[in-house]
């Protein structure tokens, strides 16, 4: 018989309705066998048997004697519970190797989910399964990982934008400093290496961290200083000049910073400690209340905060701790570089 001669109609599978479950309850209470119930309702015998087993509950009479009967309400509740658990299987499946890798990177190495997934693809790491960044966020939100949760992630963006502030564009405490408006276009466009942004990360105690971020490749230099004083900041720049000597002018062509009191000694920062008659770099100052003008610096500061939360006592940090944080930032994979890190580029 050819396919065009086939008269068998395709059966469309359909869940039992609540009304049908009450019909089953009435017929079962009358002692009707499952096969006959199925014939009366146009259902298969096994469908009826499975439904009777799913909705069977224990009941007791006035003498406290126990018996099991089918209850339509119980069958409906079981069906609704099973329906709620439906869905596609997890993409990550039983890939325990991938799970351990993700938990290690996020839980211990403080990576963001996108950095984990991006690094796996960039390095060509092989696992039995693979997921995207959005799926990883969803799994973490659903608490599907044993050793990590939302508490291990960087702060999520809340979608709220800060209201614009009509603040003055001139820093009254720094009228002699060179404004960021004077900064050449090549620095603004990040087409040239050797231009840095500088800021202080503070906490409890007098000590703080002086952070320098290279604008083009986001290389980070981190120093612990005793206090937020101009002399401490200048001492760090002097130390860098002595370290790099003749290469300092090439590696540190300019430094952009805010108008904090610790940065106001522009003459001291620009004047060479090896040859006081020469300039070693050029200092630019951002506008007041304009942190976005040092965006690379602000992003780096958020990375530092993963290890030094606000309110931490920086006095207790050792130089080894500071170097470890600096190495972590410089080896952190970034989406803008195709998930390469700053260490993958020859800067400073």
N, C-alpha and C positions, 0 to 999 in steps of 0.2 A: 504494500500500500504506500503510495507516494505521500509526500508531506502535504500536498494540496488536497489529498483525500482524507486527511486525518480529521475526525469529528470530535476528538477529545478536547474539551474546554479546559483551559488552565485554571487551577484552583487558586484563588487569591486568599493568602493567609491573613487572618484577622483575629485580633485579640478578643477574648470574651468580654462582653460589656457587663456593667454592674447589674443591669436588668436580667441578663442571662444567668448570672450567679444566683440571683434570688430564685429563678426558675429551677436551677439545679438543687438548691436547698429544699424547695418544696417537694420535688420528685424524690430526692434522697430520703427525706423524712417519711415518705410513703413506702419506702423499701424498693423503689424502682432500681434495677441493676444499671450499671454504667453504660452497657451496650445499648440498652433500650432508651436511656436518657439521651445518648448521642443520636440515635435514630430520630427521636422526637424533635430534637433541636437542630438537626442537620449538622451535627459535629461528629468528629471521630471519637471512637471509644477511648483511646489513649488520652485525648484532650480532657475528657470528663474525668478519667481516673487521676490524672495529674492535678486537676483542679480540686478534686475531693481531698487529695493528700495535702495540698497546699493550704486549704482553708479549714482543716479539721482541728477542732478545739475540744478541751475537756470540759464537761458539764457534770454537775451533781444534782441529784434529786433531793426531796425533802428528808430522806433517810441518809443523806450524805454518801449515796452510792455514786461511783464515778462511771461515766461513759463518754465516748468520743463521738461527736457529731460534726457534720459539715456546717459552717457558718458563713454566709455570704459576705458579711462585714469583714471577717478575718481574711477571706480570700481576696477581697478588694484591697485591703490594707497591704497584704503581701505583694499584690500585683503592682500597686503604686510605689512601694519601696523598691522593687526590682527595676521598675521603669526609671526611677530617679538615679539608679546606679549605672544606667546605660551610658555609653559613650565610646569614643575611640580608645583603643589601648594606648598606654603611654609610649611615646616615641622612643624614650630612653630604654624601654623594655627591661631586660635583665642584664644590662651592660654595667656590671659592678665596677669594672675598671674605669669607665667614664665617670661614674658617680663618685668614686674615690678621688679622681683627679679634680673634679669640680669642687668637692668639699675641701680638698687640700688648698686649692688656689683661693677660694673665697673665705674659708674659715681661718686659715693660718697665714696665708700670704696677702690677705686683704685685697684681692683683686675684685673689680666690678664684674658682673656677669658678662657684659659685652667684651671686656678684655680677655676673659677666659675663652669664650667662643672664638674671638678673633685670633688669638694666639694659636689655638688648635689648628685653624685653617691656614694661618700664615706659615707655621712650622710643618704642616703636613702630617700631624700626629694621627695615628690610625686607631680607631675604636670600632667596635661592632655596630654602633649606631651613632647618630649625630643629631643634634637639635640646634635651633636658632636661638638668638638672644631673647626674643619675645617669649618663646616656649620655656626657656630657663627661668625667666622672671615669673611666669605663670606657675611653674612647678614649685618655686620657692614660696610664692604667695599661698599655695595650697598645702604647704608644710609636708611636701613629699620627700624631703631629704631628712635624714636622721640627725646629722651633725651641723646643719646650717639652717638659718631662718632669715627673716627680714632684718633682724637685729644685726646681722653680720654684713649688711649692705651699706654702702654710702647713703647719705640722706637723699631721699627721693624728692624730686622737684614737685612742689605742691600746685603748680600751675598759676600761682598768683604773681602778678607783676607788681613790683614796688612802684608806688606813686611817684611821678616825677617831682623833683624838688626844685623850686626856683631859687637856688642858692647862687651866691656871687661866684664869678669865674676868676676872681683874683684872690690869691692867698695873702691876707694882710700881714701875716707873720713872715712872709718870704717875698718881699717886693724886689729883691736883688737877684733872685734865682732865675735861671733861664726857663721860660715857659715851654710846655710841650708843643705849643703852637709853632715854635721855631724849629721843631724837629723835621729833618729832610724827609722827602717822600720815600727814599730808599729804605729808611728805617721803618716808616709807617707800613710799607708794603711787605716787609720781611724778606726782601730780595737779597739782603746782604747779612752775612754772619758776623757775630762779634758785638751785637747790641743787646744789652741786658736790662732787666727790670729788677728792682730791689725793694724789699719790704721786711718788716720785723713780725715774727710770730710770738705772741706773748702768752703768758700763763700766770700761775701763782709764783710769788717770789720775784726777785730782782732780775734774774737771768732771763734771757730770751734767745730766740733763734733768728739769725740774720740770713735771709733767703735771697739768692740771686738766681734769676731765671733767664736763660738765653732765648731771645725772641724767635729765632728762626727754627731751631731744633729742640727747644724746650729743655736744654740741659740745665741741671740744677746744681748749685753750689750752696752748701748749708754749713753755717758756723754757729757755735754757741758763744754768746758774748755775755759778759758779767752784768751788763745793764744797758738800758736804752740811752746811751750817751754818744755824743758826736765823736768823742775820742775813741770809743770802742769800735764804732763803724769805720772810722778812718784807719784804725790799726789793722782791721781785716783787709781793707783795700791795699794798705802798705805791704801786708804779708803776701798778698797775691802778686804785687809788682815785684817783690824780691824773688818770688818763686819763678815767675816767668821771664823776668828781666827784659831783654830786648823784644820779646814777643808780646809783652803786655799790651802795647798800643794796638796791636793787630787783633788780639783776642778780646779786648775790652774797649771798643771804640766809643761806646756811650753807655750811660746808665740812666734809666728813667725811674723815678721814685715819687712818693707822695710828699706832702709838706709837713711830715712829722718832725718834731724838734730834733730828733737824732740825725736827720739828713740835711739840716740847714747849712752845714759848713761846706758849701759847694766849692769854695776856693781850696780848702784842705783836701777834699776828695779829688779835685781835678789836678792838683799840683803833684808832680813826681817827688817821691821821697828819696830817690836815687840822684835826681838832678833837679833841685828846686827851681831852676830857671825854666823848666819845661813843663808842658801840660801832658798828663798821661792819659786822660780821657775827657769826655764832655758829659756834664750832668744836665738832665732835663727834669722838670717838675710837672706832675699832672695837675689838673684843676682840682679845687676842693670838692669833696663829695663825688668824685668821678672815678671810682675804683675800676670801672670797665676800661679806662685808658691804660691800665696795667693788667689786662685780662690774663695774660700768661702767668703772671705772678700770682693772681688770685686763684687760678686753677691749681697751681702748684701748692699753694697754701692749704687748699682743701685736701690734697693728697697727704700733706704733712699732718693734718688734723686726724687722719686715720690712726696715727701712732701717738699723737700728742693732742688729745681732746681738749676743748676749752676748759680752763680751770686746773689743768695739770701743772704740777710743780716742775718747771724746767730746770730748776737748780739740781734736781736729782738725776737728770740725764747725763750720761757719761759721753766722752768724745766718741767712744765706740758705738754708742746708741745713735749719735748724730750721723756718723759715717754709714751706719746700716740703713738709716732712713734715706740718706742721699743716694746710696747705691740702688735701693729699691725704686726710687722715683726714676732714676736714669735707666733702669732696666724694665720699666713698666711699658707694656705694649699700648700704642695709641692708634686709634682709628684713623686719624689724619695722616699717619705715616704708613698706612696699610698694615697696621698692627706690628710695626717695627718699634724699637725703643730709641731713646736718645743715644744710648751706647752704640747703636748701629751706625752712627754718623760720626765723622771726624770733626768734632767741635771741642776746642779747649782741651 
